[in-house]
Amino acid sequence: MPALHTHAGPRIATASRTGSDTKNNLNPTLPLLIVSFFAADVQAGVGPFLGIYLQAQSWTPDTIGTVLTIGGIVSVLVTTPAGALVDATSHRRSVIAGASALTVVAAGIVLFAHGFWAVTLSQIATAAGGATMGPALAGLTLGIVGRHNFDRQFGRNQVANHAGNLVAAVVSGCFGMWFGIPYIFGMSALVGVACIVSAYCIPGPSVHPAVARGMIKKAPDDTSDSRADSMRILLRNRPLLVLAVALAMFNLGNSAMLPLYSLAVSSTHRADASQITAANIVISQIVMLIAAACASRATRRWGFWWIILVTLVTLPLRAIAAAWIGSTWGILPVQIFDGIGAGLQSVVVPSLVVHLLHGSGRVNLGQGAVQAVQAAGACMSPLLGGWLAQHYGYSFAFIVLGALSLVSLAIWVGFGRQARQIFDTRHDELAKLGDVDSSALLR
């Protein structure tokens, strides 16, 4: 386990293994990257392919949207307790294994049952697994590399995650074209098993239990019992609330874009829906991978506020492209905008939560709470988008969904000055807290 130290130099705790000792042992960041690679499919499940599959089973867009919305509601209900669980337990690898197992179960259900309630049950399992995976990966990363290097390592995690999505999309598209979409569900189950195995390849002692939840003593001679702050710290942290609400409105408009656009193009041009969906995912994941790789450096140069602002601007641009470019090549600009926004957010948002809550012992609860509010917006998006598309057409649905981003921009800009001041003052506060010496891990 890496040692703890303050940035000024003195150590505040000695662990069983220092950062330099990792040269003679497995670097825990390597299996962490492998987990992130496979976790992509765990978090997304069968994703937009489910809508195509259900459409082939004579499901209507509004019914498909209802099932996806139920899964989204489960995400809202599960994500915050999942974050609290990650803070409370020392078995964070087992949390990831459990989330992966739910994906395996969900894939099996869809593979063998096509009824409404069976598919709904599979979406509940998928949502619970995906909602748990986010805080669990964030907690593991924080416990291994510490607060100062969290954004760097989490950026690498997300590069691996998007690469996993990219590979899964290509393989899924091929499976859907050659064998049929049901084979995609079998592949999803195999990926879940691979995620379970790779999670237990992370050395247990490499995860510092206190750092993993953001609870650090402030001085070398502090012998008092460390206790986490009250959960009410989330409600007292105004920048965190502003971030969560802005992202909720963003996801309300953004989450339905990919499945709706895939359905719109396939119905208009009578193209193979699985190939169109795969192409959508491949383009966005390539851009997300590049954006995630640049996110840490961009944030350190320009700050959290500006990078979040850039991500919020991508939604109206994506909506305009989706509404006015109906040809198959229109997936290029539509998914490029999606890749920029989602790729940057996948690194910057968890890093900002760590920045705001580190030292409280409630970091992963905060991760779960922010993701839950995001999911609250996202779970309503398929229902709203499906209803609009069925009654008013796809173009109108895209415009309405894109207009919702104006609310997120107004919130972020309106409270921007106060939020930016707090972001800046936290730098000095965090410099006084201990951290993991992870320099040897990130060379």
C-alpha positions in Angstrom: 0.0 0.0 0.0 1.5 3.4 -0.9 2.6 5.7 1.8 0.8 8.9 2.7 2.4 12.3 2.7 1.7 16.0 2.5 2.8 17.9 -0.6 5.2 19.8 1.7 7.1 16.6 2.4 6.3 15.0 5.8 4.6 11.6 5.8 1.5 11.2 7.9 1.2 7.4 7.7 3.3 4.5 6.8 1.8 1.7 4.8 2.9 -1.9 4.2 4.3 -1.0 0.8 5.6 2.4 -0.5 5.2 3.6 -4.0 8.8 2.7 -4.9 8.1 -0.9 -3.8 5.7 -1.3 -6.6 8.7 -1.9 -8.9 8.9 -5.4 -7.4 5.2 -6.1 -7.5 2.3 -5.8 -9.9 1.5 -2.2 -10.6 -2.1 -1.9 -9.5 -2.9 0.7 -12.1 -2.5 -2.0 -14.8 -5.4 -4.3 -13.7 -7.3 -1.1 -12.9 -7.1 -0.2 -16.6 -8.2 -3.7 -17.6 -11.2 -3.4 -15.3 -12.0 0.0 -16.8 -11.8 -1.6 -20.3 -14.3 -4.3 -19.5 -16.4 -2.0 -17.3 -17.5 -0.1 -20.4 -19.8 -2.9 -21.4 -21.0 -3.4 -17.8 -22.0 0.2 -17.4 -23.7 0.4 -20.8 -25.1 -3.1 -21.0 -26.4 -3.8 -24.5 -27.0 0.0 -24.7 -28.7 1.3 -27.9 -28.8 -2.2 -29.4 -31.6 -3.1 -27.1 -33.9 -0.5 -28.8 -33.1 -1.9 -32.2 -33.7 -5.5 -30.9 -37.0 -4.6 -29.3 -38.1 -2.7 -32.5 -37.5 -5.9 -34.4 -39.9 -7.6 -31.9 -42.6 -5.1 -32.9 -42.2 -2.9 -29.9 -43.2 0.8 -30.5 -40.9 3.7 -29.7 -42.9 4.8 -26.7 -42.9 1.3 -25.2 -39.1 1.0 -25.7 -38.7 4.4 -24.1 -40.8 3.3 -21.1 -38.5 0.3 -20.5 -35.4 2.4 -20.8 -36.9 4.9 -18.4 -37.6 2.3 -15.8 -34.0 1.3 -16.0 -33.1 5.0 -15.6 -35.2 5.3 -12.5 -33.4 2.4 -10.9 -30.1 4.1 -11.7 -31.4 7.2 -9.8 -32.4 5.1 -6.8 -29.3 2.9 -6.7 -26.4 5.3 -7.5 -26.3 7.3 -4.2 -26.5 4.2 -1.9 -23.9 2.6 -4.1 -21.6 5.6 -3.4 -22.2 5.3 0.3 -21.4 1.5 0.1 -18.1 2.2 -1.6 -17.3 4.7 1.2 -18.2 2.2 3.9 -16.7 -1.0 2.7 -13.1 -2.1 2.3 -14.1 -4.7 -0.3 -14.3 -2.4 -3.2 -13.1 -5.0 -5.7 -16.1 -7.2 -4.7 -18.4 -4.3 -5.3 -17.2 -4.2 -8.9 -17.5 -8.0 -9.2 -21.1 -7.8 -8.0 -22.0 -5.1 -10.4 -20.5 -7.2 -13.3 -22.5 -10.2 -12.2 -25.7 -8.2 -12.6 -24.8 -7.5 -16.2 -24.3 -11.2 -16.8 -27.8 -12.0 -15.4 -29.4 -9.2 -17.4 -27.9 -10.4 -20.7 -29.1 -13.9 -20.0 -32.7 -12.7 -19.3 -32.9 -10.7 -22.6 -31.4 -13.6 -24.5 -34.1 -16.0 -23.5 -37.1 -13.9 -22.8 -38.8 -11.2 -24.9 -41.8 -10.2 -22.7 -42.3 -6.7 -21.3 -41.6 -7.7 -17.7 -38.7 -9.9 -18.5 -37.0 -7.1 -20.5 -37.8 -4.7 -17.7 -36.2 -7.0 -15.1 -33.1 -7.2 -17.3 -32.9 -3.4 -17.5 -33.3 -3.1 -13.7 -30.3 -5.5 -13.3 -28.3 -3.6 -15.9 -29.1 -0.2 -14.3 -28.1 -1.4 -10.8 -24.8 -2.8 -12.1 -23.9 0.2 -14.1 -24.9 2.6 -11.4 -22.7 0.9 -8.9 -19.7 0.6 -11.2 -19.1 4.4 -11.4 -18.5 5.1 -7.7 -16.6 1.8 -7.3 -14.1 2.7 -10.0 -13.7 6.2 -8.6 -13.1 4.9 -5.1 -10.5 2.3 -6.3 -8.7 4.9 -8.3 -8.6 7.4 -5.4 -7.4 4.7 -3.0 -4.6 3.7 -5.4 -3.2 7.0 -6.7 -4.5 9.6 -4.3 -6.2 12.9 -4.8 -3.4 14.8 -6.5 -3.0 12.3 -9.3 -6.7 11.2 -9.4 -7.5 13.2 -12.6 -4.4 11.8 -14.4 -5.2 8.1 -13.6 -8.9 8.5 -14.0 -8.2 10.0 -17.4 -6.3 6.9 -18.3 -9.1 4.8 -16.9 -11.6 6.6 -19.2 -9.3 6.1 -22.2 -9.4 2.4 -21.5 -13.2 2.6 -20.9 -13.9 4.3 -24.2 -11.6 1.8 -25.9 -13.7 -0.9 -24.4 -16.8 0.7 -25.7 -15.2 1.1 -29.1 -14.2 -2.6 -29.3 -17.6 -3.7 -28.0 -19.3 -1.6 -30.6 -17.3 -3.0 -33.5 -17.7 -6.6 -32.3 -21.4 -6.0 -31.6 -21.9 -4.5 -35.0 -20.2 -7.5 -36.6 -22.2 -10.0 -34.5 -25.4 -8.2 -35.3 -24.7 -8.3 -39.0 -23.4 -11.9 -39.2 -25.3 -13.7 -36.6 -28.1 -11.4 -35.4 -28.5 -9.1 -32.4 -29.2 -11.8 -29.9 -25.5 -12.9 -30.0 -24.6 -9.4 -28.7 -26.2 -10.3 -25.4 -24.0 -13.4 -25.1 -21.0 -11.3 -25.7 -22.1 -8.9 -23.0 -22.3 -11.7 -20.5 -18.7 -12.9 -21.4 -17.5 -9.3 -20.8 -19.1 -9.3 -17.4 -17.2 -12.4 -16.4 -13.9 -10.9 -17.7 -14.6 -7.8 -15.6 -15.1 -9.9 -12.5 -11.8 -11.8 -13.0 -9.8 -8.6 -13.7 -11.2 -6.9 -10.6 -9.6 -9.5 -8.4 -6.3 -9.1 -10.1 -5.9 -5.7 -8.4 -3.8 -6.3 -5.3 -5.9 -5.7 -2.2 -3.2 -3.9 -0.2 -2.6 -1.4 -3.0 -5.9 0.4 -2.2 -5.6 2.7 0.8 -8.9 2.4 2.7 -9.0 6.0 4.1 -7.8 7.7 0.9 -10.3 5.7 -1.2 -13.1 7.6 0.6 -11.3 10.9 0.8 -10.7 10.9 4.6 -7.2 12.1 5.5 -5.6 13.4 8.6 -4.3 16.9 8.4 -1.1 16.6 10.4 1.6 13.9 11.2 0.9 14.0 14.9 -2.9 13.7 14.6 -3.8 10.6 16.6 -7.6 11.2 16.8 -10.1 8.9 15.3 -11.0 9.9 11.8 -14.7 10.3 11.2 -16.4 11.2 8.0 -18.4 14.4 7.8 -22.2 14.3 8.0 -24.0 13.4 4.8 -25.5 16.8 4.8 -22.2 18.1 3.5 -23.5 17.4 0.1 -26.4 19.8 0.6 -24.1 22.5 2.0 -21.7 22.3 -0.9 -23.3 24.8 -3.3 -20.9 24.3 -6.3 -21.7 20.5 -6.1 -25.4 21.3 -6.3 -25.0 23.6 -9.2 -22.9 21.0 -11.0 -25.5 18.2 -10.4 -28.5 20.3 -11.5 -26.7 21.5 -14.7 -25.7 18.0 -15.6 -29.2 16.7 -14.9 -30.7 19.1 -17.5 -27.9 18.3 -19.9 -28.6 14.5 -19.7 -32.3 15.1 -20.0 -31.7 16.4 -23.5 -28.7 14.3 -24.4 -29.4 10.7 -23.4 -32.1 9.9 -26.0 -30.1 11.3 -28.9 -28.1 8.2 -29.8 -31.0 5.6 -29.8 -33.4 8.1 -31.5 -30.9 9.1 -34.2 -30.2 5.4 -34.9 -33.9 4.7 -35.3 -34.4 7.8 -37.4 -31.7 7.0 -39.9 -32.6 3.3 -40.1 -36.3 4.0 -40.7 -35.6 6.7 -43.3 -33.0 4.9 -45.3 -33.9 1.3 -44.6 -30.3 0.6 -43.6 -29.2 -2.2 -41.2 -30.0 -0.7 -37.8 -27.3 -2.7 -35.9 -24.7 -1.3 -38.3 -25.9 2.2 -38.0 -25.9 1.9 -34.2 -22.4 0.5 -34.2 -21.2 3.3 -36.4 -22.7 5.9 -34.1 -21.0 4.3 -31.1 -17.6 3.9 -32.9 -17.4 7.5 -34.0 -18.4 8.9 -30.6 -16.1 6.5 -28.7 -13.1 7.5 -30.8 -13.7 11.1 -30.1 -14.4 10.4 -26.4 -11.2 8.5 -26.1 -9.2 11.5 -27.5 -11.2 13.9 -25.3 -10.6 11.8 -22.2 -6.9 11.6 -22.9 -6.7 15.4 -23.0 -9.1 16.2 -20.2 -6.7 16.1 -17.3 -4.2 18.4 -19.0 -7.0 20.8 -20.2 -8.5 21.0 -16.7 -5.1 21.8 -15.1 -4.6 24.6 -17.7 -8.0 26.2 -17.9 -9.8 25.1 -14.8 -13.0 23.0 -14.1 -15.5 25.7 -14.9 -14.4 26.4 -18.5 -14.2 22.7 -19.4 -17.7 22.0 -18.0 -19.0 24.9 -20.0 -17.5 23.5 -23.2 -19.2 20.2 -22.6 -22.6 21.9 -22.1 -22.3 23.8 -25.4 -22.0 20.5 -27.4 -25.6 19.5 -26.9 -27.4 22.2 -28.8 -24.8 21.8 -31.6 -25.5 18.0 -31.6 -29.3 18.6 -31.7 -29.1 21.0 -34.7 -27.0 18.5 -36.6 -29.3 15.6 -35.8 -32.4 17.6 -36.8 -31.1 19.0 -40.1 -28.8 16.2 -41.4 -31.0 13.2 -42.1 -28.5 11.3 -44.3 -26.4 8.5 -43.1 -23.2 10.6 -43.1 -24.9 12.9 -40.6 -23.8 10.6 -37.9 -20.3 12.1 -38.2 -21.0 15.6 -36.8 -23.7 14.3 -34.5 -21.5 11.8 -32.7 -18.4 14.1 -32.8 -20.2 16.6 -30.6 -21.4 13.8 -28.4 -17.8 12.5 -28.1 -16.4 15.8 -27.1 -19.0 16.5 -24.4 -19.1 13.0 -22.9 -15.4 12.4 -23.1 -14.5 15.5 -21.2 -17.3 15.0 -18.6 -16.2 11.4 -18.0 -12.9 12.7 -16.5 -13.7 16.2 -15.3 -16.9 15.6 -13.4 -15.4 12.8 -11.1 -12.3 14.9 -10.6 -14.3 17.9 -9.7 -16.2 15.9 -7.1 -12.9 14.8 -5.6 -11.7 18.4 -5.6 -14.8 19.6 -3.7 -15.2 16.8 -1.2 -11.7 15.4 -0.5 -11.1 15.4 3.2 -14.7 14.8 4.1 -14.7 11.0 3.9 -17.8 11.3 1.6 -16.2 11.5 -1.8 -17.8 8.4 -3.2 -21.2 9.3 -1.8 -20.7 12.6 -3.6 -19.8 10.7 -6.8 -22.9 8.6 -6.4 -25.2 11.6 -5.7 -24.0 13.6 -8.7 -24.4 10.6 -10.9 -27.9 10.0 -9.5 -29.0 13.5 -10.3 -27.5 13.0 -13.8 -29.4 9.8 -14.1 -32.6 11.5 -13.0 -32.4 13.6 -16.1 -31.2 10.8 -18.3 -34.0 8.4 -17.3 -36.6 10.8 -18.5 -34.9 11.5 -21.8 -35.9 8.2 -23.6 -39.5 8.6 -22.5 -39.6 12.2 -23.6 -37.7 11.6 -26.8 -39.7 8.5 -27.8 -43.0 10.3 -27.2 -42.0 13.4 -29.2 -40.7 11.2 -32.0 -43.8 9.2 -32.3 -46.2 12.1 -32.2 -44.3 15.0 -33.9 -41.4 13.3 -35.7 -37.7 12.8 -35.1 -36.6 16.3 -36.2 -38.9 18.0 -33.7 -37.7 15.7 -30.9 -34.1 16.6 -31.6 -34.8 20.3 -31.4 -36.7 20.1 -28.2 -34.1 17.9 -26.6 -31.3 20.2 -27.7 -33.2 23.3 -26.3 -33.1 21.8 -22.8 -29.3 22.4 -22.8 -30.0 26.2 -22.6 -31.3 25.6 -19.1 -28.0 23.8 -18.1 -26.0 26.6 -19.6 -28.0 29.3 -17.8 -27.5 27.5 -14.5 -23.7 27.0 -15.0 -23.1 30.6 -16.2 -25.5 32.1 -13.7 -23.7 30.6 -10.7 -20.3 30.6 -12.4 -18.5 33.3 -10.5 -19.1 31.9 -7.1 -18.3 28.4 -8.2 -15.0 29.5 -9.7 -14.0 31.3 -6.6 -14.6 28.2 -4.5 -12.7 26.0 -7.0 -9.7 28.3 -6.6 -9.8 28.5 -2.8 -10.0 24.7 -2.5 -6.5 24.4 -4.0 -4.9 25.9 -0.9 -7.0 23.8 1.4 -6.2 20.5 -0.4 -2.5 21.3 -0.3 -2.6 21.0 3.5 -4.0 17.5 3.4 -2.1 14.3 3.2 -2.1 12.3 0.0 -0.9 9.0 -1.4 2.7 8.9 -2.9 1.8 7.5 -6.3 4.6 9.0 -8.3 6.2 5.6 -9.0 2.8 4.2 -10.3 2.3 6.9 -12.9 5.8 7.0 -14.5 
